């Protein structure tokens, strides 16, 4: 038994040592002074950083406006917004009150400049439609909280390494997406849509807070040296301010995270309830809108078709608790019972049909463009070959291959487009030089192409 206990202790010790070795962050850790210096350098917003931020805001706004994911990703890589946010987290972790003030001041300036720049762009932009990339930044979910938190953790771990050439920090900039919601908030201001503004700025605030929280956690885990004060009174005052700032930062974030979790759960349960329960014979759900509230949430449903009895609606209401919707009120509107409702239903159906028609028109336009391009890039080869046979005789023109191909330069640019005509006579007939010249000239006129290459192979 003693030997067995010793073996178990040794095995447990080896396992713990293995885990510590694998998750050790000290091996390639940069010096604390170097990490602080790098973060401090990114905190200050003046000169280069400020101009880069403005340019990045314009790039992101254009990407959101034209619904280009690639452009938005590029803007996120260019953006220097991570600097002051990580500065806040570092200041919280090491009790550096001066760094905290500087970081918050820089973050406030960056947010203000971002809002002004994006609002100006969307105010003068002729495209006023909210594309899908814009709409995706107006309603935060619990996943945004988790992405921001783990992004902040990954970002500060990468900053604390000797080698900063990895893709971690650019990846964090893309994943946490600070720039797009700030630009979307500017879109809301420019178009007078306060719901867009509040939702998008709410997402920006969540990302900023939880990136800072992630930074704070790793800084404390790495046991960075805390700032010491010479004056005890100033130290107490600074610590008091830091406590207030930490509380003001963390408490709202916890409340926001809780609300987001509850809303996400409610919307998921509501979708399941709508799909499984709200199915009535002879009636169809035109729209079903779940609205989360802390006290009593609502599912507002519009029905068309046969009138659904009150008993059936009551039965549907009784099933709400089974889908964890006990504090939810089901409101059912039916066509034919309310003239105002009928009008709203017609507007809803009309709006839906207009959207479907617009999408179909866009697809038709894209197909038309592809068709026009195909017709421009191809030749009516069969018609041209038949004309060749009638003009030069089918004995001379036995088999023909006709194609239009681009000619590229060494760096990949299209230098010219050439028509190649490959002819195999049907019998042992050869084309004289004068015939070749006339045939080539005819092909230039017929294909409307400047460059024509004629290749004649001896009959087989």
Protein Blocks (a to p, Z undefined) as FASTA:
>chain_A
ZZmmmmmmmmmmmmmmmmmmmmpcklmgccfklmmmmmmmmmpgghjlmmmmmmmmmmmm
mmmmnopaklmmmmmmmpcklmmmmmmmmmmmnopaklmmmmmmmmmmmmmmmmmmmmmm
mmmpmblbdcfklmmmmbccfklmmmmmmmmmmmmmmmmpmblmbfklmmmmmmnommlm
mmmmmmmmmnopaklmmmmmmmmmmmmmmmmmmmmmmmmmnopacdddfblmlmmmmmmm
mmmmmmmmmmmmmmmmmmmmmmmmmmmmmmmmmmmmmpcehiacfbdcddddfklgcddd
ddedjdddfklmmmmmmmmmmnopakcccddddehiamklmmmmmmmmmmmmmmmmmmmm
mmmmmmmmmmmmmmmmpccfklmmmmmmmmnopklmmbdcddddddddfkopafbdcddd
ddddfbdcdddfklmmmmmmmmmmmnopabdcddddddZZ
